[in-house]
Amino acid sequence: MRQIVLDTETTGLDAAHGDRIIEVGAVELKDRKLTGQTFHVYLNPERTIEDGAFDVHGISNEFLADKPRFGEIAAELIQFVRGGELIIHNAPFDTGFLNAEFAILGKRWGRIEDYCNIVDSLRIARDKHPGQKNSLDALCSRYLVDNSGREYHGALLDARILAEVYLAMTGGQTSLLLLDEPLRGAAGGAEKTTWSRNERMALRIIQPNAAELESHNRSLSVIDKASGGKCIWRSALPDAPS
């Protein structure tokens, strides 16, 4: 299964009234593992950023002045998401902005739903945790996902964090531990330490004491009796001290 976890940053909250996308970030999952493939771009929105939006993401008009327009990266974005399952937190917001951008380019571009299936991770969270806060920060706290580097919202960084949250929320191990190479955060953030597939962390082995062995041996005796002498663990257990 190929999944794309995506996030956007925008000039404001209302695509219907002319707000535009200024950043797109996405990470790829295959079989619930991060592949290391990402899509990340800043965009010139050709309009000013609202003060409230700037307070959230910290991206300025001056920074975006020399960045490409959406039309220059639209085909590349479509190629990255095509045929996959697109995972977005509060999907109607981001898909609304993406479809507004495609509409500006012309009808032939269609809608983002024409290229991939959409999964709303916020809806999944609300179904699993009704009546609770289900923002990305709240889910990070609930699922023990590290978001300490999230001073500002950033599309690629938020997509990476959402990938971890989504995997934890849907019952799978977070795949950052399985990467051969670490990813970089938005705007060249610091790399996180990961373990490769061929590395193993040294584990501390704690031996049971005499009382623990005796207690365990008694439990196995009960299992052995109930199973008619077929307790397979009994043969591997050291004799409890007398």
C-alpha positions in Angstrom: 0.0 0.0 0.0 1.3 3.4 -0.9 0.2 6.3 1.3 1.1 10.0 1.2 0.9 12.1 4.3 0.4 15.7 3.3 0.1 19.1 4.9 -0.1 22.7 3.6 0.4 26.2 4.9 -1.6 29.1 3.6 -2.0 32.8 3.5 -5.2 32.6 5.5 -8.2 30.4 6.3 -10.5 30.9 3.3 -9.7 29.6 -0.1 -13.1 30.6 -1.4 -12.2 34.3 -0.8 -8.7 34.2 -2.3 -6.4 32.8 0.2 -3.6 30.7 -1.3 -1.2 27.9 -0.5 2.3 29.0 0.4 3.9 25.6 1.4 3.2 21.9 0.6 5.0 19.1 2.4 4.4 15.4 2.0 6.1 12.1 3.0 5.6 8.7 1.5 4.7 5.5 3.3 4.8 2.0 1.7 3.4 -0.9 3.7 3.2 1.5 6.7 6.9 2.3 6.5 8.5 5.7 5.6 10.4 5.3 2.4 12.4 8.6 2.7 10.7 10.0 -0.4 9.4 13.5 0.3 7.8 16.4 -1.6 8.4 19.9 -0.2 8.0 23.3 -1.8 7.4 26.9 -0.8 5.2 28.9 -3.1 4.7 32.6 -4.1 1.0 33.1 -3.4 0.9 36.4 -5.4 -0.9 38.0 -2.4 -0.1 39.1 1.1 -0.1 36.8 4.1 -2.6 37.6 6.8 -1.1 38.5 10.2 -2.9 35.7 12.0 -1.5 33.1 9.5 2.0 34.5 9.8 1.8 34.0 13.6 1.1 30.3 13.0 3.7 29.4 10.4 6.2 32.3 10.5 6.6 32.4 6.7 6.9 36.0 5.4 6.0 37.6 2.1 9.6 38.6 1.6 10.8 35.0 2.0 8.2 33.8 -0.7 8.9 36.6 -3.2 11.3 34.5 -5.3 9.6 31.1 -4.9 7.7 29.4 -7.7 3.9 29.7 -8.4 1.6 26.8 -7.8 1.2 26.3 -11.5 5.0 25.6 -11.9 4.9 22.7 -9.4 1.3 21.3 -10.0 2.4 18.5 -12.3 5.2 17.4 -10.0 2.8 17.3 -7.0 0.2 15.3 -9.0 2.9 12.8 -10.0 3.9 12.4 -6.3 0.4 11.7 -5.0 -1.0 9.9 -8.1 -2.5 6.5 -7.3 -1.8 6.7 -3.6 -3.9 7.2 -0.5 -3.6 10.8 0.7 -3.7 11.2 4.5 -4.4 14.7 5.7 -5.4 16.0 9.1 -8.7 18.0 8.6 -8.7 17.0 5.0 -11.5 19.3 3.8 -9.3 22.3 4.6 -6.3 21.2 2.6 -8.2 19.6 -0.3 -10.3 22.8 -0.5 -7.1 24.8 -1.0 -5.6 22.4 -3.4 -8.7 22.3 -5.5 -8.9 26.1 -5.5 -5.3 26.2 -6.8 -6.2 23.7 -9.6 -9.3 25.7 -10.5 -7.1 28.8 -11.0 -5.1 26.8 -13.5 -8.1 25.6 -15.4 -10.7 22.8 -15.6 -8.4 20.4 -17.3 -6.5 20.0 -14.0 -9.6 18.6 -12.2 -9.5 18.0 -8.5 -7.1 16.3 -6.1 -9.6 13.5 -5.6 -9.2 12.7 -9.3 -5.6 11.5 -8.6 -5.8 9.8 -5.3 -8.0 8.6 -2.4 -8.4 10.9 0.6 -8.2 9.8 4.2 -9.0 12.4 6.9 -7.0 11.5 10.0 -8.9 14.0 12.1 -12.1 12.1 11.4 -10.4 8.9 12.5 -9.2 10.6 15.7 -12.7 11.9 16.4 -14.2 8.4 16.0 -11.5 6.9 18.3 -11.6 9.7 20.9 -15.0 11.3 20.9 -15.4 14.4 23.0 -11.6 14.9 23.3 -9.2 17.3 21.8 -7.9 15.9 18.5 -5.6 18.5 17.2 -2.2 17.3 16.0 -0.5 18.6 19.2 -3.1 16.8 21.3 -2.6 13.5 19.4 1.1 13.9 19.8 0.7 14.1 23.6 -1.8 11.1 23.6 0.4 8.9 21.5 3.8 10.0 22.9 5.0 11.4 19.5 7.8 13.9 19.9 6.8 17.3 18.5 9.2 19.4 20.6 10.7 21.0 17.4 7.3 22.4 16.3 7.7 26.0 17.4 5.9 27.0 14.2 3.7 25.0 11.9 5.7 23.8 8.8 4.2 21.6 6.1 6.9 19.0 5.8 7.6 18.8 9.6 3.8 18.5 10.3 3.5 15.8 7.6 6.3 13.8 9.3 4.7 14.2 12.7 1.3 13.3 11.3 2.8 10.1 9.8 4.0 9.0 13.2 0.6 9.9 14.8 -1.4 8.1 12.1 0.7 4.9 12.4 0.3 4.9 16.2 -3.4 5.8 16.0 -4.2 3.0 13.5 -2.3 0.3 15.4 1.1 0.2 13.8 4.6 0.8 14.9 5.9 4.2 14.0 8.1 3.6 11.0 10.8 6.3 11.7 12.6 3.5 13.6 12.9 1.5 10.4 14.5 4.1 8.1 17.9 3.5 6.6 18.4 7.2 6.3 16.9 10.0 8.5 14.7 12.6 7.0 15.2 16.4 7.3 12.5 18.6 8.8 11.0 21.6 7.1 13.4 24.3 6.0 16.5 22.0 6.6 15.7 21.2 10.3 18.1 19.0 12.2 18.2 15.3 11.5 16.8 12.9 14.1 18.8 9.8 15.1 17.3 6.5 13.8 18.3 2.9 13.9 18.9 1.1 10.6 17.4 -2.3 9.9 20.7 -4.0 10.5 21.4 -2.3 13.8 20.3 -3.6 17.2 20.3 -1.6 20.4 22.1 -3.3 23.3 19.5 -4.5 25.7 20.1 -4.9 29.4 19.4 -8.4 30.7 17.9 -8.6 34.2 18.1 -12.1 35.8 15.3 -13.2 38.1 16.0 -13.7 41.7 15.3 -16.8 43.7 11.9 -15.7 44.9 10.8 -14.7 41.3 12.0 -18.1 40.0 10.1 -19.9 42.7 6.9 -18.0 42.0 7.2 -18.5 38.2 7.8 -22.2 38.8 4.6 -22.5 40.8 2.6 -20.9 38.0 4.1 -23.3 35.5 3.2 -26.2 37.7 -0.5 -25.1 37.5 -0.2 -24.8 33.7 1.6 -28.2 33.5 -1.2 -29.9 35.5 -4.0 -28.3 33.5 -2.4 -29.3 30.2 -1.7 -32.9 31.2 2.1 -32.4 31.4 2.4 -30.5 28.1 3.8 -27.2 29.5 6.5 -26.4 26.9 8.1 -23.7 29.1 8.8 -26.1 32.0 11.7 -27.8 30.3 13.5 -24.4 29.7 13.1 -23.1 33.2 16.0 -23.5 35.7 15.1 -25.3 38.8 13.9 -23.0 41.6 16.3 -22.9 44.5 15.2 -25.0 47.5 
